[in-house]
Amino acid sequence: MNKGILNGGDAHLRLGYLLMLSKFGSEKYCPHEAIVIWQCFKYLRILMFELNCSANLRCEGALLLVLALLKDFESGEFYSLISHSLSCRAYRKLIDANYDRVPGAHTPLPFHFTFAVYSSHLIPNCHFSLCLMPTDTAVIAWGSGEDGQLGLGNDDEKEWVCQVQALQRYSVSSVVAGSRNSLAICEDGKLFTWGWNQRGTLGHPPESKTENVPSRVKALANVKIVQAAIGGWHCLAVDDQGRAYAWGGNEYGQCGEELERKDDTGRPLRRDIVIPQRCAPKLSVQQVAAGGTHSVVLTHEGHVWTWGQPWPPGDIKQISTPVRVQGLERVQLIAVGAFHNLALEEDGTLWAWGNNEYGQLGTGDTQPRSQPIPVQGLEGLTLVDIAAGGWHSTALTDEGEVYSWGRGEHGRLGFGDDKSSKMVPQKVQLLIDEDIVQMSCGGTHSVALTRDGSMFSFGRGDHGRLGYGRKATTGHPMEVPINLPPPKGVVEGGGEGRWRAKLVACGGRHTLAVVEWQSDI
């Protein structure tokens, strides 16, 4: 039996209807019957449908499933199902062509799926089976749990990765680690927070100083959150309509404008925002980023706006009204450290501004910049991602190479025993043999994510934030083992595979990641 694999992680599916398009290539090769098995990990139920194919088969049942066009039956293998990008385009094409017949097809399901397609060699009355299996995901955490930021139900620190069990029933697409708190975004737009909450950083009035179990931000229950950020003690989020929200500490105006209040001396008085509120309401936002005491947003027009206290407190007067950063056009990505900022333009130019005490701007000196200036040493490279930690920065090229600069203490730049600060970007040679697809920078450590789902950490090691079983500080990238048991459904079915990381987020003293189970089939 031949097999073709389609990773449908980004395909849009919806519970409700089952639609099968039965014209697979030519009619003489159309399967005689089909069995569709759906194993839904969220509810651990199995629904089975036995369908008799016809030229115009349409079955309304408990699921919506659109099958990609299988064009090459004569080979016995489904080449169109091997490529993830091809599969997504094929799916979208089918949805567009059959939109009126597929209710709710534009609405994404909050799951990732892997499709395994099996076919026999072409013989009369051949059988065709399609098994739709969940790509099980999990959120893992390690490092300091002093403020409950690991979400494990206790305040213990962990030197190894541990699964956040409270999020097991949700399909989490991304996580953010702050200095003392954490958040998770689900594929259906739900937002969960946990950790330190003295300033309202969890998005609801504090009932206790810390919360060690994730809870949903109810104030944002009616919107679909797609991206979020955590600053020193405030948070930002943006929904699928481009509306930005802020909550938490607001003494520097980092949560945006509010009704003016003054103390007895006439001095402006700002309160903590414990319930998320709209910020920058006139802007259509595609990305938010938060610094120690300031906020930065990227609009759909490619412009960058900022407000709050962009420098260490006392250096400059704070502003609660968004101000556009001049000189930046067609920006596609932003990253913000404690008090410095990065912006990557579509033409590949990387700009930096803000505090530069340790060379984190990459300008060859330690002079602060109030206006964006090009980062040196990256000419001729195609940058695809950027990240900013407390006082260091990284850039990722399209060839999977990492460049880092800024504060080198504790080995957070990844240069081995060389823990000196770097004024301009330098290639991280110790990662040269790895195909890196994402970098995350924390307060004093960094983690690199490879294309095959492995993670390598380096920097300060106390509290177990590096996740390799020791608390030793190192500038040498150390692989983070993901020693979790297989998903329940895999164990019952006797399947084998491994956990692979999809996204990683470094905080002040802890680290989070989203992982998925990759079956060996």
C-alpha positions in Angstrom: 0.0 0.0 0.0 1.4 3.4 -1.0 1.3 6.4 1.2 1.2 10.2 0.7 1.4 12.6 3.5 -0.2 16.0 3.7 0.4 18.3 6.7 -2.7 20.4 6.8 -1.7 22.6 9.7 -2.9 25.8 8.0 -5.8 24.3 6.2 -9.2 25.7 7.2 -11.6 23.0 8.3 -14.9 23.3 10.2 -17.1 20.9 12.1 -20.5 20.7 10.6 -20.5 19.3 7.0 -18.8 16.6 4.9 -18.3 17.4 1.3 -16.4 14.9 -0.9 -15.5 15.7 -4.5 -15.4 12.4 -6.3 -13.6 13.3 -9.5 -10.1 12.1 -8.8 -8.4 12.4 -12.2 -10.4 10.3 -14.6 -13.6 8.6 -13.7 -12.3 5.1 -14.4 -9.8 5.5 -11.5 -12.4 6.9 -9.1 -12.4 4.9 -5.9 -15.4 2.6 -5.5 -15.9 3.4 -1.9 -14.3 5.5 0.8 -13.9 5.3 4.5 -13.2 8.5 6.4 -12.0 8.2 10.0 -11.7 11.4 12.0 -9.9 11.2 15.3 -10.5 14.4 17.1 -8.0 14.8 19.9 -9.9 17.5 21.6 -12.7 15.2 22.5 -11.0 11.9 21.8 -13.9 10.7 19.7 -13.9 8.7 16.5 -16.5 9.3 13.8 -16.6 6.8 11.0 -18.4 7.3 7.7 -18.7 4.7 4.9 -19.5 6.5 1.7 -20.5 5.2 -1.7 -18.7 7.3 -4.3 -20.7 8.7 -7.3 -19.9 11.3 -9.9 -21.4 14.0 -7.7 -21.2 12.7 -4.2 -22.2 15.0 -1.4 -22.8 13.9 2.1 -24.0 16.1 4.9 -22.8 14.8 8.2 -20.9 15.9 11.3 -17.8 17.2 9.5 -16.6 19.4 6.8 -13.8 17.8 4.8 -12.7 19.1 1.4 -10.3 16.6 -0.4 -7.5 18.0 -2.5 -7.5 17.1 -6.2 -5.6 13.9 -6.7 -4.3 14.2 -10.2 -1.8 11.3 -10.6 -3.5 8.1 -9.7 -1.4 6.1 -12.3 1.7 6.4 -10.1 -0.1 4.9 -7.1 1.0 7.8 -5.0 -0.5 11.2 -4.4 2.2 13.7 -5.1 -0.1 16.7 -4.6 -0.4 15.6 -0.9 3.3 15.6 -0.1 3.8 19.4 -0.2 2.4 21.4 2.6 2.2 24.6 0.6 0.6 22.9 -2.4 -2.0 21.3 -0.2 -3.0 24.7 1.3 -3.4 26.2 -2.1 -5.3 23.2 -3.4 -7.6 23.4 -0.4 -8.2 27.1 -0.9 -8.9 26.6 -4.6 -11.5 23.9 -3.8 -13.1 26.1 -1.1 -13.4 29.0 -3.6 -14.9 26.8 -6.3 -17.5 25.3 -3.9 -18.0 28.1 -1.5 -21.8 28.2 -1.8 -22.0 24.5 -1.1 -19.8 24.5 1.9 -21.4 26.5 4.8 -18.8 28.1 7.1 -15.8 27.0 5.0 -14.1 30.3 5.6 -14.1 29.8 9.4 -10.9 28.0 10.8 -11.1 25.1 13.1 -9.1 25.5 16.3 -7.0 22.4 15.5 -3.9 21.4 13.5 -4.3 18.2 11.4 -2.2 15.7 9.6 -3.8 13.8 6.7 -2.5 10.3 5.9 -3.7 9.1 2.5 -3.5 5.4 1.5 -4.2 3.9 -1.8 -3.9 0.5 -3.4 -2.5 0.0 -6.8 -5.0 0.8 -9.5 -7.2 -2.3 -9.9 -10.9 -2.6 -10.7 -13.1 -1.7 -7.7 -10.2 -0.6 -5.7 -10.7 0.8 -2.2 -9.6 4.2 -1.1 -9.1 5.1 2.5 -8.4 8.5 4.0 -7.5 8.8 7.7 -7.7 12.3 9.2 -5.7 12.3 12.3 -5.0 15.2 14.7 -1.6 16.7 15.0 -1.5 16.8 18.8 -0.1 20.0 20.2 1.1 20.9 23.7 2.5 23.9 25.6 5.6 23.2 27.5 7.4 25.4 30.1 10.6 25.4 32.1 12.7 27.7 34.3 11.5 29.8 37.2 8.0 29.3 38.6 8.3 31.8 41.5 5.3 33.8 40.2 3.4 30.9 38.7 4.6 31.9 35.2 5.1 28.2 34.2 1.4 27.6 34.6 1.9 24.2 36.2 -0.3 24.7 39.3 2.6 25.4 41.6 5.5 27.8 42.0 8.3 25.3 41.5 11.2 25.8 39.1 11.9 23.3 36.5 15.2 22.3 34.9 13.4 20.1 32.3 10.5 20.8 30.1 7.0 20.2 31.6 3.6 20.2 29.9 1.1 22.9 30.9 -1.7 20.5 31.5 -4.4 23.2 31.9 -4.0 24.0 28.2 -4.1 20.4 27.0 -7.7 20.6 25.7 -7.0 23.7 23.6 -5.2 24.1 20.3 -2.6 26.7 21.2 -0.9 28.5 18.2 1.5 30.8 20.0 2.8 31.7 23.5 4.6 34.7 24.9 6.9 34.7 28.0 7.3 38.0 29.9 9.5 38.9 32.8 7.1 37.3 35.4 4.0 36.3 33.5 2.9 34.4 30.4 0.2 34.2 27.8 -1.1 31.8 25.2 -3.2 32.4 22.1 -5.4 29.6 20.7 -6.1 29.1 17.0 -9.7 30.2 17.5 -8.6 33.5 19.1 -8.9 32.6 22.8 -6.4 34.3 25.1 -5.1 32.8 28.3 -2.8 34.4 30.9 -1.0 33.3 34.1 1.8 34.4 36.4 2.3 37.7 38.2 -0.9 39.9 38.5 -0.2 42.7 41.0 -0.5 45.3 38.3 -3.4 43.7 36.4 -1.1 42.1 33.9 -3.3 39.0 33.5 -6.2 41.1 32.2 -8.5 40.8 35.2 -8.7 42.4 38.7 -6.1 40.8 40.9 -7.6 38.4 43.4 -4.1 37.3 44.4 -0.5 38.5 43.6 0.1 35.5 41.4 -1.8 32.8 39.5 -0.1 29.5 38.6 -2.8 28.1 36.3 -3.8 29.7 32.9 -7.2 31.4 32.9 -9.0 33.0 30.0 -9.1 36.7 29.5 -12.9 37.1 29.6 -12.8 40.8 28.6 -11.6 39.7 25.1 -13.9 36.7 24.7 -15.9 38.4 21.9 -12.8 39.1 19.7 -10.3 36.8 18.0 -6.8 37.6 19.2 -4.1 36.8 16.7 -0.9 38.2 18.3 0.2 39.6 21.7 3.2 40.9 23.6 4.3 41.3 27.2 6.3 44.3 28.4 7.8 45.0 31.8 4.4 44.9 33.6 1.9 45.6 30.8 0.5 43.6 27.9 -0.6 44.3 24.4 -2.8 42.3 22.0 -4.3 42.7 18.5 -7.3 41.0 17.0 -8.1 39.8 13.5 -9.7 43.2 12.7 -6.5 45.2 13.4 -7.7 46.5 16.8 -5.1 46.8 19.5 -5.7 46.3 23.3 -3.6 47.1 26.3 -3.7 46.3 30.0 -1.5 46.3 33.1 0.8 48.9 34.6 0.3 52.3 33.1 2.3 54.8 35.1 4.3 55.7 32.0 1.4 55.8 29.7 2.4 52.5 28.1 -1.2 51.3 28.0 -2.2 54.4 26.0 -4.6 57.3 26.6 -7.1 57.5 29.4 -9.2 60.2 31.0 -6.8 62.7 32.6 -6.5 62.4 36.4 -4.4 64.5 38.6 -3.2 64.3 42.2 -3.5 67.1 44.8 -0.5 68.8 43.3 -1.9 68.8 39.8 0.5 66.2 38.6 -0.9 63.7 36.0 -2.0 60.5 37.7 -2.2 57.2 35.8 -3.8 54.1 37.1 -3.2 50.4 36.3 -5.5 49.1 33.6 -6.7 45.7 35.0 -9.3 45.1 32.2 -8.0 45.2 28.6 -9.0 48.4 26.8 -8.6 49.6 23.3 -5.4 51.5 22.5 -4.3 53.4 19.4 -7.9 53.2 18.2 -7.2 55.2 15.0 -4.6 52.7 13.7 -5.1 49.4 11.9 -2.5 47.2 13.6 -0.9 44.0 12.4 1.7 43.5 15.1 2.3 44.7 18.7 5.5 44.7 20.7 6.1 45.8 24.3 9.2 47.1 26.0 10.0 47.7 29.6 7.8 50.8 29.9 6.7 51.6 26.3 4.6 50.1 23.5 5.2 49.8 19.7 2.8 48.8 17.0 3.2 48.1 13.3 0.2 49.1 11.1 -1.0 47.4 7.9 0.4 50.4 6.0 3.9 49.4 7.2 4.3 52.3 9.6 5.6 52.1 13.2 4.0 54.0 16.1 5.1 54.1 19.7 4.0 55.6 23.1 4.9 55.3 26.8 8.4 55.8 28.2 10.9 54.6 25.5 14.0 55.2 27.5 15.0 54.2 31.0 12.6 56.1 33.4 13.8 59.6 34.1 15.6 60.1 30.7 12.7 61.5 28.8 9.1 62.6 29.4 6.6 59.8 28.7 3.9 60.1 26.0 0.6 58.2 26.2 -0.6 59.3 22.7 0.8 57.2 19.8 3.5 59.0 17.8 4.7 57.8 14.4 8.4 56.9 14.1 9.7 59.0 11.2 11.9 57.6 8.5 10.4 54.1 8.5 8.4 52.9 5.5 7.1 49.5 4.4 8.1 47.8 7.6 7.2 44.2 7.8 8.4 43.2 11.3 9.2 44.8 14.6 11.0 43.6 17.7 11.4 45.4 21.1 13.8 44.9 23.9 13.7 46.5 27.3 14.5 50.0 25.9 15.6 49.4 22.3 13.7 48.8 19.1 14.2 47.0 15.8 12.3 47.3 12.5 12.8 45.2 9.4 11.7 46.8 6.1 10.5 45.0 3.0 13.8 45.8 1.2 15.7 44.0 3.9 17.1 47.0 5.8 17.2 46.6 9.5 16.7 49.7 11.6 17.3 50.3 15.3 16.8 53.0 17.8 16.6 53.6 21.6 19.0 52.7 24.4 22.4 51.4 23.3 24.3 50.9 26.5 25.7 47.5 25.4 25.7 47.9 21.6 22.3 46.3 21.2 21.5 48.7 18.3 24.4 47.3 16.2 25.8 50.6 15.2 29.4 50.0 16.2 29.2 52.2 19.3 27.2 52.6 22.5 25.5 56.0 21.7 21.7 56.0 22.1 19.6 56.9 19.1 16.3 58.8 19.3 15.7 58.1 15.6 16.1 54.9 13.6 19.6 54.1 12.2 20.6 51.2 10.0 22.2 48.2 11.7 25.7 47.6 10.5 27.3 44.4 9.2 24.2 42.8 7.6 24.7 44.1 4.1 24.0 41.5 1.4 22.0 39.2 3.7 18.4 38.4 3.3 16.8 38.7 6.8 13.6 36.8 7.5 13.2 37.3 11.3 14.4 39.5 14.1 14.3 39.3 17.9 15.2 41.6 20.8 16.0 40.6 24.4 16.6 42.7 27.4 19.8 44.2 26.1 20.7 42.1 23.1 19.4 41.5 19.6 19.4 38.8 16.9 18.7 38.5 13.2 17.9 35.4 11.1 18.8 34.9 7.5 16.9 33.0 4.8 19.7 30.4 4.9 19.0 29.6 8.6 22.0 31.5 9.9 21.9 33.6 13.1 23.6 36.9 13.8 23.6 38.3 17.4 24.9 41.5 19.0 24.6 43.6 22.2 25.2 42.5 25.8 27.2 39.3 25.9 27.2 38.6 29.7 26.2 35.0 30.6 26.8 33.9 27.0 23.4 35.0 25.8 24.8 35.8 22.3 25.9 32.2 21.7 29.6 32.7 21.1 30.8 30.0 23.5 33.4 31.1 26.0 33.4 34.6 24.6 30.9 36.5 26.7 31.9 40.0 25.7 29.4 42.5 24.3 29.3 43.0 20.5 28.7 46.4 19.0 27.9 45.0 15.5 26.1 41.8 14.4 28.3 38.7 14.3 27.4 35.2 12.9 26.8 32.6 15.6 29.2 30.0 14.3 28.2 27.4 16.9 24.8 27.2 15.2 26.2 27.0 11.7 25.3 23.3 11.2 21.7 23.9 12.3 18.9 25.2 10.0 17.4 27.8 12.3 13.9 29.0 11.7 13.2 31.1 14.8 15.2 32.9 17.5 13.8 34.1 20.8 15.6 36.4 23.2 14.9 36.7 26.9 16.3 38.9 29.6 19.6 37.0 29.8 19.2 33.9 27.6 18.3 32.9 24.1 16.8 29.9 22.3 17.2 28.8 18.7 14.5 26.7 17.0 15.6 24.4 14.1 13.6 23.4 11.1 13.3 19.8 12.4 11.8 21.1 15.7 14.8 20.9 17.9 15.7 23.7 20.4 19.1 25.0 21.5 19.4 27.3 24.5 22.3 29.4 25.8 22.9 32.2 28.3 22.2 32.4 32.0 21.3 29.1 33.4 20.0 29.6 37.0 16.4 28.6 37.7 16.7 26.1 34.9 15.7 28.5 32.2 17.9 26.8 29.6 15.9 23.5 30.0 18.7 21.0 29.5 18.7 19.6 33.0 21.4 21.8 34.6 21.4 25.3 36.0 24.9 26.0 34.6 25.3 29.2 32.6 26.8 28.7 29.1 27.5 30.4 25.9 27.5 27.1 24.0 24.1 26.2 22.5 22.7 23.2 24.4 19.9 21.1 23.0 16.6 21.2 25.0 15.3 17.6 25.2 11.5 17.3 24.9 10.9 14.3 27.1 7.1 14.1 27.2 5.0 11.0 27.0 3.2 10.5 23.6 -0.4 11.8 23.2 -3.0 9.4 24.7 -4.4 8.5 21.3 -1.0 7.5 20.0 -0.3 5.3 23.0 -3.6 3.5 22.6 -3.0 3.0 18.9 0.5 1.8 19.3 2.0 4.5 17.1 5.5 5.9 17.4 7.0 9.4 16.8 8.5 12.4 18.6 7.6 15.8 19.9 8.9 18.7 17.7 8.8 22.4 18.7 6.9 24.8 16.5 7.5 28.0 18.4 9.6 29.2 21.4 9.3 32.2 23.7 12.0 33.4 26.2 11.0 35.4 29.2 12.9 36.9 32.1 13.7 33.7 33.9 11.5 31.1 32.1 10.9 29.7 28.7 7.7 28.5 26.9 7.2 26.6 23.7 4.5 25.1 21.5 5.2 21.5 20.4 3.4 19.0 18.2 3.6 15.3 17.9 5.1 14.0 14.7 4.1 10.4 14.0 6.4 8.0 12.2 4.2 6.8 9.4 
